[in-house]
């Protein structure tokens, strides 16, 4: 909804990534205290 209020720029650049497929949607251990640290998942 808010993006409709932004003036359209002269040029747009779209970025995408496949990293969202490797994520973990679990709400357990949000502070990464019990899991081993993984920069691509954090």
PDB file of N, CA, C and O in Angstrom:
ATOM      1  N   UNK A   1       0.823  -1.186   0.000  1.00  0.00           N
ATOM      2  CA  UNK A   1       0.000   0.000   0.000  1.00  0.00           C
ATOM      3  C   UNK A   1       0.872   1.257   0.000  1.00  0.00           C
ATOM      4  O   UNK A   1       0.609   2.202  -0.743  1.00  0.00           O
ATOM      5  N   UNK A   2       1.912   1.259   0.840  1.00  0.00           N
ATOM      6  CA  UNK A   2       2.768   2.436   0.915  1.00  0.00           C
ATOM      7  C   UNK A   2       3.584   2.644  -0.355  1.00  0.00           C
ATOM      8  O   UNK A   2       3.904   3.779  -0.706  1.00  0.00           O
ATOM      9  N   UNK A   3       3.923   1.561  -1.043  1.00  0.00           N
ATOM     10  CA  UNK A   3       4.706   1.715  -2.271  1.00  0.00           C
ATOM     11  C   UNK A   3       3.920   2.433  -3.362  1.00  0.00           C
ATOM     12  O   UNK A   3       4.525   3.007  -4.267  1.00  0.00           O
ATOM     13  N   UNK A   4       2.625   2.419  -3.303  1.00  0.00           N
ATOM     14  CA  UNK A   4       1.802   3.149  -4.270  1.00  0.00           C
ATOM     15  C   UNK A   4       1.954   4.655  -4.101  1.00  0.00           C
ATOM     16  O   UNK A   4       1.700   5.402  -5.046  1.00  0.00           O
ATOM     17  N   UNK A   5       2.356   5.113  -2.942  1.00  0.00           N
ATOM     18  CA  UNK A   5       2.497   6.542  -2.670  1.00  0.00           C
ATOM     19  C   UNK A   5       3.866   7.094  -3.073  1.00  0.00           C
ATOM     20  O   UNK A   5       4.066   8.309  -3.079  1.00  0.00           O
ATOM     21  N   UNK A   6       4.799   6.216  -3.405  1.00  0.00           N
ATOM     22  CA  UNK A   6       6.141   6.642  -3.788  1.00  0.00           C
ATOM     23  C   UNK A   6       6.134   7.062  -5.254  1.00  0.00           C
ATOM     24  O   UNK A   6       5.558   6.376  -6.099  1.00  0.00           O
ATOM     25  N   UNK A   7       6.777   8.194  -5.555  1.00  0.00           N
ATOM     26  CA  UNK A   7       6.900   8.628  -6.946  1.00  0.00           C
ATOM     27  C   UNK A   7       7.733   7.621  -7.725  1.00  0.00           C
ATOM     28  O   UNK A   7       8.730   7.102  -7.225  1.00  0.00           O
ATOM     29  N   UNK A   8       7.310   7.351  -8.958  1.00  0.00           N
ATOM     30  CA  UNK A   8       8.004   6.366  -9.777  1.00  0.00           C
ATOM     31  C   UNK A   8       9.348   6.917 -10.243  1.00  0.00           C
ATOM     32  O   UNK A   8       9.404   8.003 -10.820  1.00  0.00           O
ATOM     33  N   UNK A   9      10.434   6.177  -9.996  1.00  0.00           N
ATOM     34  CA  UNK A   9      11.756   6.641 -10.436  1.00  0.00           C
ATOM     35  C   UNK A   9      11.939   6.455 -11.939  1.00  0.00           C
ATOM     36  O   UNK A   9      11.154   5.766 -12.591  1.00  0.00           O
ATOM     37  N   UNK A  10      12.976   7.073 -12.474  1.00  0.00           N
ATOM     38  CA  UNK A  10      13.269   6.945 -13.899  1.00  0.00           C
ATOM     39  C   UNK A  10      13.714   5.528 -14.254  1.00  0.00           C
ATOM     40  O   UNK A  10      13.465   5.053 -15.362  1.00  0.00           O
ATOM     41  N   UNK A  11      14.370   4.861 -13.315  1.00  0.00           N
ATOM     42  CA  UNK A  11      14.846   3.506 -13.564  1.00  0.00           C
ATOM     43  C   UNK A  11      14.654   2.670 -12.312  1.00  0.00           C
ATOM     44  O   UNK A  11      14.851   3.161 -11.201  1.00  0.00           O
ATOM     45  N   UNK A  12      14.272   1.416 -12.482  1.00  0.00           N
ATOM     46  CA  UNK A  12      14.076   0.509 -11.352  1.00  0.00           C
ATOM     47  C   UNK A  12      15.027  -0.679 -11.502  1.00  0.00           C
ATOM     48  O   UNK A  12      15.275  -1.155 -12.610  1.00  0.00           O
ATOM     49  N   UNK A  13      15.549  -1.144 -10.378  1.00  0.00           N
ATOM     50  CA  UNK A  13      16.428  -2.311 -10.362  1.00  0.00           C
ATOM     51  C   UNK A  13      15.812  -3.330  -9.406  1.00  0.00           C
ATOM     52  O   UNK A  13      15.552  -3.011  -8.246  1.00  0.00           O
ATOM     53  N   UNK A  14      15.580  -4.530  -9.876  1.00  0.00           N
ATOM     54  CA  UNK A  14      14.991  -5.588  -9.056  1.00  0.00           C
ATOM     55  C   UNK A  14      16.079  -6.586  -8.667  1.00  0.00           C
ATOM     56  O   UNK A  14      16.840  -7.049  -9.516  1.00  0.00           O
ATOM     57  N   UNK A  15      16.142  -6.905  -7.405  1.00  0.00           N
ATOM     58  CA  UNK A  15      17.103  -7.884  -6.907  1.00  0.00           C
ATOM     59  C   UNK A  15      16.346  -9.067  -6.323  1.00  0.00           C
ATOM     60  O   UNK A  15      15.270  -8.902  -5.748  1.00  0.00           O
ATOM     61  N   UNK A  16      16.902 -10.240  -6.468  1.00  0.00           N
ATOM     62  CA  UNK A  16      16.267 -11.422  -5.887  1.00  0.00           C
ATOM     63  C   UNK A  16      17.338 -12.363  -5.367  1.00  0.00           C
ATOM     64  O   UNK A  16      18.518 -12.234  -5.693  1.00  0.00           O
ATOM     65  N   UNK A  17      16.904 -13.306  -4.556  1.00  0.00           N
ATOM     66  CA  UNK A  17      17.831 -14.255  -3.969  1.00  0.00           C
ATOM     67  C   UNK A  17      17.079 -15.551  -3.681  1.00  0.00           C
ATOM     68  O   UNK A  17      15.880 -15.542  -3.403  1.00  0.00           O
ATOM     69  N   UNK A  18      17.789 -16.640  -3.751  1.00  0.00           N
ATOM     70  CA  UNK A  18      17.206 -17.930  -3.410  1.00  0.00           C
ATOM     71  C   UNK A  18      17.419 -18.306  -1.959  1.00  0.00           C
ATOM     72  O   UNK A  18      17.028 -19.396  -1.540  1.00  0.00           O
ATOM     73  N   UNK A  19      18.042 -17.410  -1.173  1.00  0.00           N
ATOM     74  CA  UNK A  19      18.362 -17.734   0.218  1.00  0.00           C
ATOM     75  C   UNK A  19      17.115 -17.927   1.086  1.00  0.00           C
ATOM     76  O   UNK A  19      17.192 -18.577   2.128  1.00  0.00           O
ATOM     77  N   UNK A  20      15.973 -17.379   0.677  1.00  0.00           N
ATOM     78  CA  UNK A  20      14.765 -17.539   1.484  1.00  0.00           C
ATOM     79  C   UNK A  20      14.327 -19.006   1.555  1.00  0.00           C
ATOM     80  O   UNK A  20      13.582 -19.386   2.458  1.00  0.00           O
ATOM     81  N   UNK A  21      14.772 -19.805   0.637  1.00  0.00           N
ATOM     82  CA  UNK A  21      14.415 -21.223   0.638  1.00  0.00           C
ATOM     83  C   UNK A  21      15.169 -22.017   1.697  1.00  0.00           C
ATOM     84  O   UNK A  21      14.738 -23.104   2.080  1.00  0.00           O
ATOM     85  N   UNK A  22      16.287 -21.485   2.172  1.00  0.00           N
ATOM     86  CA  UNK A  22      17.103 -22.191   3.156  1.00  0.00           C
ATOM     87  C   UNK A  22      16.811 -21.738   4.578  1.00  0.00           C
ATOM     88  O   UNK A  22      17.388 -22.277   5.523  1.00  0.00           O
ATOM     89  N   UNK A  23      15.944 -20.777   4.749  1.00  0.00           N
ATOM     90  CA  UNK A  23      15.665 -20.228   6.071  1.00  0.00           C
ATOM     91  C   UNK A  23      14.886 -21.182   6.957  1.00  0.00           C
ATOM     92  O   UNK A  23      14.368 -22.199   6.494  1.00  0.00           O
ATOM     93  N   UNK A  24      14.810 -20.845   8.228  1.00  0.00           N
ATOM     94  CA  UNK A  24      14.090 -21.648   9.201  1.00  0.00           C
ATOM     95  C   UNK A  24      13.013 -20.763   9.822  1.00  0.00           C
ATOM     96  O   UNK A  24      13.332 -19.774  10.482  1.00  0.00           O
ATOM     97  N   UNK A  25      11.753 -21.105   9.619  1.00  0.00           N
ATOM     98  CA  UNK A  25      10.647 -20.283  10.102  1.00  0.00           C
ATOM     99  C   UNK A  25      10.299 -20.550  11.566  1.00  0.00           C
ATOM    100  O   UNK A  25       9.353 -19.963  12.091  1.00  0.00           O
ATOM    101  N   UNK A  26      11.041 -21.414  12.219  1.00  0.00           N
ATOM    102  CA  UNK A  26      10.768 -21.742  13.614  1.00  0.00           C
ATOM    103  C   UNK A  26      11.034 -20.535  14.509  1.00  0.00           C
ATOM    104  O   UNK A  26      12.006 -19.807  14.307  1.00  0.00           O
ATOM    105  N   UNK A  27      10.170 -20.328  15.493  1.00  0.00           N
ATOM    106  CA  UNK A  27      10.334 -19.224  16.427  1.00  0.00           C
ATOM    107  C   UNK A  27      11.122 -19.633  17.669  1.00  0.00           C
ATOM    108  O   UNK A  27      11.313 -18.821  18.573  1.00  0.00           O
ATOM    109  N   UNK A  28      11.577 -20.878  17.721  1.00  0.00           N
ATOM    110  CA  UNK A  28      12.396 -21.336  18.831  1.00  0.00           C
ATOM    111  C   UNK A  28      13.818 -20.811  18.671  1.00  0.00           C
ATOM    112  O   UNK A  28      14.337 -20.728  17.558  1.00  0.00           O
ATOM    113  N   UNK A  29      14.421 -20.471  19.751  1.00  0.00           N
ATOM    114  CA  UNK A  29      15.819 -20.046  19.776  1.00  0.00           C
ATOM    115  C   UNK A  29      16.077 -18.857  18.838  1.00  0.00           C
ATOM    116  O   UNK A  29      16.976 -18.907  17.999  1.00  0.00           O
ATOM    117  N   UNK A  30      15.289 -17.801  18.985  1.00  0.00           N
ATOM    118  CA  UNK A  30      15.444 -16.617  18.142  1.00  0.00           C
ATOM    119  C   UNK A  30      16.779 -15.913  18.341  1.00  0.00           C
ATOM    120  O   UNK A  30      17.255 -15.230  17.435  1.00  0.00           O
ATOM    121  N   UNK A  31      17.381 -16.065  19.495  1.00  0.00           N
ATOM    122  CA  UNK A  31      18.663 -15.407  19.771  1.00  0.00           C
ATOM    123  C   UNK A  31      19.864 -16.280  19.428  1.00  0.00           C
ATOM    124  O   UNK A  31      21.002 -15.906  19.710  1.00  0.00           O
ATOM    125  N   UNK A  32      19.623 -17.433  18.827  1.00  0.00           N
ATOM    126  CA  UNK A  32      20.679 -18.345  18.396  1.00  0.00           C
ATOM    127  C   UNK A  32      21.603 -18.707  19.553  1.00  0.00           C
ATOM    128  O   UNK A  32      22.824 -18.675  19.400  1.00  0.00           O
ATOM    129  N   UNK A  33      21.037 -19.050  20.703  1.00  0.00           N
ATOM    130  CA  UNK A  33      21.834 -19.435  21.855  1.00  0.00           C
ATOM    131  C   UNK A  33      22.038 -20.945  21.940  1.00  0.00           C
ATOM    132  O   UNK A  33      23.043 -21.395  22.492  1.00  0.00           O
ATOM    133  N   UNK A  34      21.118 -21.728  21.412  1.00  0.00           N
ATOM    134  CA  UNK A  34      21.232 -23.191  21.472  1.00  0.00           C
ATOM    135  C   UNK A  34      21.683 -23.796  20.152  1.00  0.00           C
ATOM    136  O   UNK A  34      22.201 -24.913  20.132  1.00  0.00           O
ATOM    137  N   UNK A  35      21.498 -23.087  19.059  1.00  0.00           N
ATOM    138  CA  UNK A  35      21.884 -23.601  17.740  1.00  0.00           C
ATOM    139  C   UNK A  35      23.299 -23.137  17.397  1.00  0.00           C
ATOM    140  O   UNK A  35      23.739 -22.094  17.881  1.00  0.00           O
ATOM    141  N   UNK A  36      24.000 -23.885  16.585  1.00  0.00           N
ATOM    142  CA  UNK A  36      25.286 -23.387  16.090  1.00  0.00           C
ATOM    143  C   UNK A  36      25.043 -22.222  15.136  1.00  0.00           C
ATOM    144  O   UNK A  36      24.081 -22.236  14.369  1.00  0.00           O
ATOM    145  N   UNK A  37      25.916 -21.212  15.183  1.00  0.00           N
ATOM    146  CA  UNK A  37      25.748 -20.017  14.382  1.00  0.00           C
ATOM    147  C   UNK A  37      25.905 -20.334  12.896  1.00  0.00           C
ATOM    148  O   UNK A  37      26.841 -21.024  12.495  1.00  0.00           O
ATOM    149  N   UNK A  38      24.985 -19.826  12.092  1.00  0.00           N
ATOM    150  CA  UNK A  38      25.027 -20.004  10.640  1.00  0.00           C
ATOM    151  C   UNK A  38      24.660 -18.661  10.019  1.00  0.00           C
ATOM    152  O   UNK A  38      23.512 -18.229  10.116  1.00  0.00           O
ATOM    153  N   UNK A  39      25.621 -17.997   9.384  1.00  0.00           N
ATOM    154  CA  UNK A  39      25.367 -16.650   8.861  1.00  0.00           C
ATOM    155  C   UNK A  39      24.329 -16.637   7.755  1.00  0.00           C
ATOM    156  O   UNK A  39      23.586 -15.662   7.634  1.00  0.00           O
ATOM    157  N   UNK A  40      24.249 -17.665   6.956  1.00  0.00           N
ATOM    158  CA  UNK A  40      23.273 -17.657   5.866  1.00  0.00           C
ATOM    159  C   UNK A  40      21.853 -17.897   6.370  1.00  0.00           C
ATOM    160  O   UNK A  40      20.902 -17.481   5.707  1.00  0.00           O
ATOM    161  N   UNK A  41      21.677 -18.542   7.501  1.00  0.00           N
ATOM    162  CA  UNK A  41      20.343 -18.751   8.050  1.00  0.00           C
ATOM    163  C   UNK A  41      19.935 -17.641   9.009  1.00  0.00           C
ATOM    164  O   UNK A  41      18.747 -17.348   9.143  1.00  0.00           O
ATOM    165  N   UNK A  42      20.896 -17.025   9.672  1.00  0.00           N
ATOM    166  CA  UNK A  42      20.581 -15.959  10.611  1.00  0.00           C
ATOM    167  C   UNK A  42      20.194 -14.727   9.828  1.00  0.00           C
ATOM    168  O   UNK A  42      19.885 -13.693  10.419  1.00  0.00           O
TER     169      UNK A  42
END
